[in-house]
């Protein structure tokens, strides 16, 4: 069902317009990290996660999120009925400091930052915070990051200077890592 209670044979008009506007209002250096819509009882929930490609961490400021949100609402409300204006909610935020990394593009982009890598090692999922070096064909080369996570796990000293090679197929997930 769509947000007005009628059968929905695809995406609602409101959802389609929201997707178009989300892309249309991006400013230089910004891109959409994630766009999602979900339906609650009588409302369409629109969620936009922004990425700032000109920032070393991809960080988007609160002011940039607010500006994007105001412009998004203004444009969407101008294109939909008054009843539809009351039937959606909008959440705009940064993709986050510990965002998931897409392979291989984000590895190069964030190569100066430590990354928490979940990977299979002899059938067991392991986690380590690593610094990206390079990738070739089916493998990624890393170096152990000098961060608290690794030191607390007792794995930093053992592999401090070693190059770590992980098969791409064994990588489960990669996130940026903040060390406090």
N, C-alpha and C positions, 0 to 999 in steps of 0.2 A: 504494500500500500504506500501511496505517497503521503506527503504531509497533510494533505487535505482530506485524507480518508478514502480516496478512490483507488481503484486498482492501478498499479504502476507497471507498465509494460517495459520499462527501461528507466533511465535516469529521469528525474523530474526536471521540468523546465528551470526551476529554481537552482537545482544542482548543476545543470549544464551552464547556466549563466554564471554561477559562482566560479566554476572552473575556468571559464573564459576570462573573467575579470581578474582572477588571481594571477594569471599569467600576463594579462594586458597592463597591469599597473606596476609591474616590477621596475625599479629604477636601476641605473647603471651599477654594476658590482653586486647586485642582489639576484638570487635565484631561489626557487622553491625547493627546499630539501624534502618536504613531504606535504601532501595535500590529502586530507581525508574528509569524508562526510559520513555522518551516522544519523540514524533516526531514533528519536526518543518518542514518547507517546504521541505528541502532536507537533513536534519540532524537528527541523533539520539542524544538526550541529555541524558547523563548518570549522575545520581546524587547519591552519596554515602554519607550517614551520619554515622559517626563512633562514637562508644562508647568505653570508656576505663574503663573496669570493675575494674581495680586496683586503680583507682582514686576515692576518696570519692564523687565527683560530676559527675564522668564520663567524665571529661574534657579531650579533646584531644588537644595537642598543634598544633600550626601552622606548626611547623617543622614535626610533625608526619603526618599531612595531606599532606604536600608537598612530603614527602618520599613515602607515600602510593600512591599518585597521579603519581609520576614519575615511580614507579614500575608497577602500573596498566597500564599506557600508554605503557611502554616498552614491557610488556608481551602481551597486546592486539595487539599492532602494529606488533609484531612478528608472530601473528597467522592469520592476515587478509591481504587482498590485499591492494595495495598502494592507490587505489581509495577509499576503505573503511576507510583508515587511515585519509582521509580528510573529511569524512562524519559523524564524531561524535564529540561531545564536552563532556568534563568531568568536573564535579564539585564535589570536596571532601571537607567535612567540619565536624566539631563536631556536635553532636546531639543538642547542645545548652544548655545554663545554665538554661533555663526555659522549658526544654523539657517535653513532655507529658509522664506520668508515666503509665506503664502497670500494671494491677492488676493480681495477688497479688505479683508477684516476686519483682517488683521495690519498692513496699511499704517497704518491709523488708530491701532491699538494701539501700534505701535513708531515713530510719526512723529517722536519726539525723537531717534531713533538713526540713524546713517548706515547705508545699505543698499547692498550691491554689486548692481548691476543689469546683467544680460546682456540685450542687446537687438539687434535687427536695425537696421542703418543702411545704406541703399543696398545691401542684399544681403549685408552683412558683419556678423558678430556682434561687437559692441563691449562692453566692460566699463568701468564707471565706478562710483565710490562717490558716491551721491547722497543728498540729504536730501529726503524726501517733503514736498510742499506740499499737494496736493489732487488729486482726480481728478474728471473730468466725462465722462459718457457713454463715449466710446471713447478718451480720452486721459488721461495722468497727467502732472501738473506737478511738476517737481523743481528743485532747486538743487544746484549742484556742492558737494560736501562738502570741507571743508578738511582733508584727510587725506593721509598720505604716499603712498598708492597713486596718487592723482590727481596729486600734485606730481611724483612720480617718472616718471609717464607724460607730463608736460609739458602736461596738459590743464586744470589748475586755473586758472592765470593767464588763459588764453584765455576761459574761461567763468565766471569767479569770481562775477560779479553777474547773469549771465543766467538767465532762467527757461528750463528745458529741458523740452520737450514731447515725450512719447513715446507713440505709439499703443499701446493695450493689446495689440493683435494682434502687435506687434513685440517685446513683452517675452518673453524666453525663460525667465528665472529671476531671483528676487530673494532675497538672503540678508542677514541682519544682518552688519554688518562691525565687526570690532575693529581698532583702529589702534594699532600698537605703535611 
